Amino acid sequence: VIQVYMDTGSDLTWVPCGNLSFDCMDCDDYRNNKLMSNFSPSRSSSSSRDTCASSFCLNIHSSDNPFDPCTMSGCSLSTLLKSTCCRPCPSFAYTYGEGGLVTGILTRDTLKVHGSSPGIIREIPKFCFGCVGSTYREPIGIAGFGRGALSVPSQLGFLQKGFSHCFLAFKYANDPNISSPLVIGDVAISSKDNLQFTPMLKSPMYPNYYYIGLEAITIGNSSLTEVPLSLREFDSQGNGGLLVDSGTTYTHLPEPFYSQLLSILQSTITYYPRAKEVEERTGFDLCYRVPCPNNTFTDDLFPSITFHFLNNVSLVLPQGNHFYAMSAPSNSSAVKCLLFQSMDDGDYGPSGVFGSFQQQNVEVVYDLEKERIGFQPMDCASTASAQGLHKKKT
């Protein structure tokens, strides 16, 4: 068993790989302290290296001329055009939006997934993934859930159906006894008519990403009406939209809209003192010192934050998805910071990102057949227990 992140913002699935070591550069801030289990192709009798005859090889090397890498490795043009060149697919480099990079080779092996009922395992032969030996800022493997050919739902044949997930609250991050529910295929979509669905927007520039449109944000009872049009439509180059991305931790919003959000929050939260020293240390924009009687967390008074998406869909962020404690309480108080960030400068790509932290305790349903995304606040830990994803301590 190899632990990986689920990423709806990329397609490639990859695992740390190598018979000797897995080299992760500049990973000190990212590494969780768990021992990483590496995949070793030499120890798997069903493993094979992908070839230049594979469409996945062309996909991972896609450029103006997808035949270049395989031509350089010795494939003739005629074998490439016929997809018959059996030379090994050359090693690849795969980049991520926040600056991460992985390098490795495309590999195939049998993927085992849980079936629709407990105890049933389904085997997917010749599943294609990256065997990665070195990375930059990517300390753990990734399961790609985008819309491209390499993604997990695509290879499992569920790209015309969909999937759903329910991310556990952050406090469960290091709990090995419970897992976030993830459902792929018909079961994820059926009987979900009670959810509010917002349409997926189609970006001509990034067809493999999941975009939705943001119409407004409400803080308590104050509405932020001046939402830029770029958060719900694309320009002529295909830039804009709100990207739903489980591979980005925090929600990012563009300026000056993001600063307006901060201003309304500041004017609303007058009852807690600012903790500016924590803001400087962490880089978060709004931190407050919250009283914790007997060093115990109680319900705080932070205003609710509601996202209003296209098609009259409203999602009230669950408690703990906006202001979060930076450490345990001490001296009967704790500091909580707003875990939103502004979009980096640049007018290309998405205008905003709806990140995984804001998706905690929310069932998110990707209905790929009807091209829509549904949201429903939910206690994901209770759902996990109901689905048998919670190991009882004996």
C-alpha positions in Angstrom: 0.0 0.0 0.0 1.4 3.4 -1.1 -0.2 6.6 0.3 -0.9 9.2 -2.4 -2.7 12.6 -2.6 -5.9 12.8 -4.6 -5.6 15.6 -7.1 -8.5 16.8 -9.3 -6.2 19.4 -10.8 -3.9 16.9 -12.7 -4.1 13.7 -14.7 -0.9 11.7 -14.0 -0.9 9.1 -11.2 2.6 8.6 -9.8 4.3 6.9 -6.9 7.8 7.2 -5.3 9.8 4.6 -7.1 13.2 3.1 -7.1 15.1 0.1 -5.7 17.4 2.3 -3.7 16.1 5.8 -2.9 13.5 8.4 -3.7 15.0 11.9 -4.0 12.8 14.8 -3.0 14.4 18.2 -3.3 13.3 21.2 -1.3 10.8 19.1 0.6 11.5 20.0 4.2 8.4 22.2 4.5 6.2 19.7 2.7 7.3 16.3 4.1 5.1 14.6 6.7 7.1 12.5 9.0 5.7 9.2 7.8 8.0 6.6 6.3 7.4 6.5 2.6 6.9 3.1 1.0 8.4 3.0 -2.5 7.2 1.0 -5.5 9.9 -1.2 -6.9 9.2 -2.5 -10.5 11.9 -5.2 -10.1 9.9 -6.8 -7.3 6.6 -6.9 -9.3 6.2 -9.7 -11.8 3.2 -7.9 -13.4 5.1 -4.6 -13.9 6.3 -3.4 -17.3 7.6 -0.2 -18.8 5.3 1.6 -21.2 6.4 1.8 -24.8 6.3 4.4 -27.6 3.4 2.5 -29.1 1.2 3.7 -26.2 -1.1 6.7 -26.5 -0.2 7.5 -22.9 3.5 7.9 -23.9 2.4 10.5 -26.5 0.1 12.1 -23.9 2.8 12.6 -21.3 5.2 14.0 -23.9 2.6 16.1 -25.7 4.1 19.2 -27.4 3.9 20.7 -30.8 5.3 17.4 -32.1 4.4 14.5 -29.8 6.7 12.1 -31.8 9.9 13.9 -30.8 11.0 11.9 -27.7 10.2 8.6 -29.3 12.0 9.6 -32.6 15.0 10.5 -30.5 14.9 7.1 -28.8 15.1 5.4 -32.2 11.5 4.9 -33.4 11.0 5.3 -37.2 8.2 7.6 -38.3 6.2 4.8 -39.9 6.1 2.8 -36.6 5.1 5.9 -34.7 2.3 6.7 -37.1 1.1 3.1 -36.8 1.6 3.0 -33.0 3.8 -0.1 -33.3 7.2 1.1 -32.0 8.0 -1.1 -29.0 10.9 0.9 -27.7 10.6 2.1 -24.1 8.8 5.4 -23.6 11.4 8.0 -22.8 11.5 9.4 -19.2 9.2 12.4 -18.6 9.1 15.6 -16.6 5.7 16.6 -15.2 5.1 20.0 -13.7 2.4 21.3 -11.3 0.8 24.7 -11.0 2.4 25.6 -7.7 5.9 25.0 -8.9 6.3 21.3 -8.2 8.1 19.0 -10.6 8.4 15.2 -10.9 10.6 13.1 -13.2 10.2 9.4 -14.0 9.2 6.7 -16.4 5.8 5.5 -17.5 5.1 2.1 -16.0 2.2 -0.3 -16.1 1.1 -2.7 -13.4 -2.1 -4.2 -12.0 -4.1 -1.7 -9.9 -6.3 -3.1 -7.1 -9.4 -1.1 -6.1 -12.2 -1.9 -3.7 -15.4 -3.0 -5.3 -18.9 -1.7 -4.6 -19.4 -4.0 -1.7 -17.0 -4.8 1.2 -14.4 -7.5 0.6 -14.6 -7.4 -3.2 -11.4 -6.3 -4.9 -11.4 -5.3 -8.6 -8.1 -5.6 -10.5 -7.3 -3.2 -13.3 -4.5 -4.8 -15.5 -1.9 -2.6 -17.2 -2.8 0.5 -15.3 -0.4 3.3 -16.5 1.3 5.5 -13.9 4.6 7.3 -13.3 7.4 5.5 -11.6 9.1 8.6 -10.1 12.7 8.7 -8.8 13.2 12.4 -8.1 10.9 15.3 -7.4 10.9 19.0 -6.5 8.5 19.9 -3.6 6.4 16.8 -4.1 7.1 14.5 -1.2 4.3 12.0 -1.7 2.7 10.3 -4.7 -0.4 11.7 -6.4 -3.5 10.0 -7.9 -4.6 12.2 -10.8 -8.4 12.7 -11.1 -8.5 15.2 -13.9 -10.3 14.7 -17.2 -7.3 13.7 -19.3 -6.6 10.2 -20.7 -4.0 9.3 -18.0 -6.3 10.0 -15.0 -7.7 7.4 -12.7 -11.4 7.8 -13.7 -10.4 7.8 -17.4 -8.3 4.6 -17.2 -11.0 2.9 -15.1 -13.6 3.8 -17.7 -15.6 6.2 -15.5 -14.9 9.4 -17.3 -18.5 9.4 -18.6 -19.9 8.7 -15.1 -18.1 10.5 -12.3 -16.9 10.3 -8.8 -17.4 11.8 -5.3 -15.3 12.5 -2.3 -15.8 13.7 1.3 -12.6 15.0 2.8 -12.2 14.5 6.5 -11.6 17.5 8.8 -7.9 18.4 9.1 -7.7 17.0 12.7 -7.8 13.5 11.2 -4.8 14.2 8.9 -2.5 11.9 10.9 -5.0 9.4 12.0 -4.2 6.0 10.4 -7.5 4.5 11.6 -9.9 6.5 9.3 -10.0 7.4 5.6 -11.9 10.0 3.5 -14.7 8.4 1.5 -14.0 8.3 -2.3 -16.5 6.7 -4.6 -16.0 6.2 -8.4 -18.6 5.3 -11.0 -22.4 5.0 -11.0 -22.7 4.7 -7.2 -21.1 8.2 -6.8 -23.8 9.8 -9.0 -27.0 7.8 -8.3 -29.5 9.1 -5.8 -27.7 12.5 -5.5 -30.6 14.6 -6.8 -30.9 16.2 -3.4 -27.5 17.9 -3.9 -27.2 21.4 -5.4 -25.4 21.2 -8.7 -23.6 24.0 -10.5 -22.5 23.5 -14.1 -19.0 22.7 -15.1 -17.5 25.5 -17.3 -15.6 24.4 -20.4 -12.2 26.1 -20.8 -10.9 25.8 -24.4 -7.4 26.3 -22.9 -7.5 23.7 -20.1 -10.1 21.1 -21.1 -8.8 18.5 -18.5 -9.6 20.8 -15.5 -12.8 21.2 -13.5 -14.1 24.8 -13.6 -17.2 26.3 -12.0 -18.5 29.9 -11.8 -18.6 32.1 -8.7 -21.4 34.7 -8.5 -21.0 36.0 -4.9 -19.6 35.5 -1.5 -21.6 36.3 1.6 -19.9 37.0 5.0 -22.4 36.7 7.7 -25.2 38.8 6.3 -22.9 41.1 4.2 -22.8 40.3 0.5 -19.7 40.8 -1.6 -21.5 41.7 -4.9 -18.6 42.9 -6.9 -17.4 39.5 -8.0 -15.3 39.9 -11.1 -16.8 38.4 -14.2 -13.5 36.5 -14.7 -14.5 34.1 -11.9 -17.5 32.8 -13.9 -16.5 33.1 -17.6 -13.4 32.8 -19.8 -11.7 35.4 -22.0 -10.9 34.7 -25.7 -7.7 32.9 -24.7 -9.5 30.6 -22.3 -8.3 32.3 -19.1 -10.7 32.7 -16.1 -13.1 30.6 -14.1 -12.9 29.1 -10.6 -10.8 25.9 -10.6 -12.0 23.2 -8.3 -8.7 21.6 -7.2 -8.1 19.1 -4.4 -4.4 19.4 -5.1 -4.3 23.1 -4.0 -4.6 23.4 -0.2 -6.2 26.8 0.2 -8.8 28.7 -1.8 -7.2 31.5 -3.8 -9.1 34.6 -5.0 -8.0 37.4 -7.4 -7.2 41.0 -6.4 -8.8 43.4 -5.7 -11.7 41.1 -4.9 -9.6 39.2 -2.3 -8.7 42.5 -0.5 -12.4 43.4 -0.4 -13.2 40.1 1.3 -10.5 40.8 3.9 -11.9 44.3 4.5 -15.4 43.1 5.1 -14.1 40.4 7.5 -12.0 43.0 9.4 -15.0 45.3 9.8 -17.1 42.4 11.0 -14.7 40.8 13.5 -14.3 43.6 16.1 -14.4 41.4 19.2 -11.1 39.5 18.8 -7.7 41.2 18.9 -5.5 40.8 15.8 -2.4 38.6 16.1 -0.2 40.4 13.6 3.0 38.7 14.8 1.5 35.4 13.7 0.5 36.9 10.4 4.1 37.9 9.8 5.4 34.5 10.8 2.9 32.4 8.8 2.1 34.6 5.8 -1.6 34.4 6.4 -3.5 37.6 6.1 -6.0 37.7 9.0 -5.1 36.1 12.4 -7.0 36.7 15.6 -6.5 35.8 19.3 -9.5 33.8 20.4 -10.3 33.1 24.1 -10.2 29.4 25.1 -11.4 29.0 28.7 -9.5 26.2 30.5 -7.3 25.9 27.3 -10.3 24.2 25.6 -11.7 25.1 22.2 -15.3 26.3 22.3 -17.5 27.6 19.4 -16.0 30.8 18.2 -17.9 33.9 16.9 -16.4 34.1 13.4 -19.0 35.0 10.8 -20.1 32.4 8.3 -18.7 32.5 4.8 -21.1 31.4 2.0 -20.0 30.7 -1.6 -22.7 31.3 -4.3 -22.1 29.4 -7.5 -23.9 29.6 -10.8 -27.4 28.0 -10.9 -28.4 29.4 -7.5 -26.1 27.0 -5.6 -25.1 28.1 -2.1 -22.4 26.4 0.0 -22.0 27.6 3.6 -18.4 26.6 4.5 -18.5 24.2 7.5 -17.1 25.5 10.8 -13.3 25.2 10.7 -13.0 25.6 6.9 -12.2 29.3 7.1 -10.5 30.3 10.4 -8.3 27.6 11.8 -6.1 27.3 15.0 -2.4 27.6 14.3 -1.5 25.7 17.5 -3.0 24.2 20.6 -4.4 26.7 23.2 -2.1 28.2 25.8 -2.8 30.8 28.5 -6.5 30.4 27.8 -6.3 31.6 24.2 -5.4 30.4 20.7 -4.6 32.1 17.4 -6.9 31.3 14.5 -6.0 32.5 10.9 -8.1 32.8 7.8 -6.9 30.0 5.4 -7.6 31.9 2.2 -4.9 33.4 -0.1 -4.7 35.8 -3.0 -4.0 34.5 -6.5 -0.4 34.9 -7.6 0.1 37.7 -10.1 -0.5 36.6 -13.7 -3.5 37.0 -16.0 -3.3 33.4 -17.4 -5.0 30.3 -16.3 -7.8 30.2 -13.7 -8.9 33.4 -12.0 -9.4 31.6 -8.7 -9.0 28.2 -7.1 -11.4 26.4 -4.7 -8.9 24.4 -2.6 -9.2 21.2 -0.5 -9.2 22.9 2.9 -12.5 24.6 2.1 -13.9 21.2 0.8 -13.5 19.5 4.2 -16.8 18.0 5.5 -18.4 18.6 2.2 -19.5 15.9 -0.2 -18.4 17.0 -3.6 -19.9 15.1 -6.5 -18.4 15.3 -10.0 -21.2 14.3 -12.4 -19.1 14.0 -15.6 -22.0 12.7 -17.6 -24.1 15.8 -17.0 -21.1 18.0 -16.6 -21.9 19.5 -13.2 -20.5 19.5 -9.7 -22.7 19.1 -6.6 -22.0 20.2 -3.0 -23.5 19.2 0.3 -22.1 19.8 3.8 -21.7 16.5 5.6 -19.9 15.0 8.5 -17.4 13.0 6.5 -16.1 11.0 9.6 -19.7 9.6 10.1 -19.9 8.8 6.4 -16.5 7.0 6.6 -17.7 5.0 9.6 -20.9 4.0 7.8 -18.9 2.9 4.8 -16.5 0.8 6.9 -13.6 3.1 6.4 -13.1 3.5 10.2 -11.0 0.9 12.0 -12.3 0.2 15.4 -9.6 0.3 18.1 -9.4 -3.0 19.9 
